[in-house]
C-alpha cells in the first residue's frame, strides 16, 4: 500500500510539473525559427530585430550603434574618435545614393550581399570595389573609403539583402556630409571609368539631384 501511495504521489507530482510546463512548451513550439540566411524573410527579420529604419535621402536602412568613448580635437572641435552603425540594402531599396563624407568610412559585411561600392576620389579617379565573401574572385569583406570621397552603393541583382556594419572615423556629424550632386559633378566624373557613363552617374545621384 505504501508503494502504491508513493507511486500515486510521484504521478501527481509529474502531472503538476507537466501542466506547469505546458505554456512554455507551447511557446517553444510556436516560436519561429531563424529564417534562412540570404532569404527575403531573413532580411525582414534583421530589420525588425536590429530596429533598422529607412534612411532619408541616401536610402537603405540604418541602425545607430553608438560612438567611442575616446575623443579627439578635429578642426577645433571635440569629436568621438569613431561612430558605428548598422546599414542594410534590400531588393526593395538596393541603392545607397551618392554622398560625400568628411570622415573615413569603413564598411564590413555581416551577412548577405554582395554590394558594389562606387568610389569617386577628389583627384578625379573613380573605382568600384565589391563587398562580398567571394575573395577568390576579387570580392572583399571590408571596404574602406577615405574621407573626402563621394560614394554610392548598389546591391547585386539576385541578392535579397546585405547587412553591413560601418565605422566612421572621426564620428559622423550631419554638418560633415553632403548628399547628391549636379551637372558639374557628372561632367567631372563622366568617363573616369568604363562604367562611369553620364546615365549611370545620374542614376547613382537618384532623387538628390542638385540644380
HULINMO-V900531 format. One line per field, one symbol per residue. ss: DSSP state (h for helix, s for strand, l for the rest). phi: phi as a letter, one per 20 degrees, with the letter a starting at -180 (. if undefined). burial: I if it has 24 or more other ideal C-beta (glycine too) atoms within 12 Angstrom, else O. A space follows every 10 residues. Layout:
ss->???
phi->???
burial->???
//
This chain:
ss->lhhhhhhhhh hhhhhhhhhh hhhhhhhhhh lllllllllh hhhhhhhhhl llssllllll ssssssslll ssssllssss llssssssss llllssssss sllsssssss ssllssssss lllllsssss slllhhhlls lsssslllls ssssslllll sssssssssl lllhhhsssl llhhhhhhhl lllllllhhh hhhhhhhhll l
phi->.fffffffff ffffffffff eggffffffe fffgfffnef ffffffgffe lecfefmfmn dccfeqcfff cbeclncecf fbcccebbdc gfcecefgbd cfffcddcfe annecedddd egenfcbccd eaeeffdnfc fccddffnde bbdbfffnef abdcdcddcf gfcfedccdn bcffffffdf nfbgeeegff fffffmfdfd e
burial->OOOOOOOOOO OOOOOOOOOO OOOOOOOOOO OOOOOOOIOO OIIOIIIOOI OIOOIOOIII IIIOIOIOOO OOOOOOOOII OIIIIIIIII OOIIIIIIII IIIIIIIIII IIIIIIIIII OOOOOIIIII IIIOOOOOOI IIIOIIIOII IIIIIIOOII IIIIIIIIII IIOOOIIIII IOOOIIOOII OIOOOIOOOI IIOIIIOIOO O
//
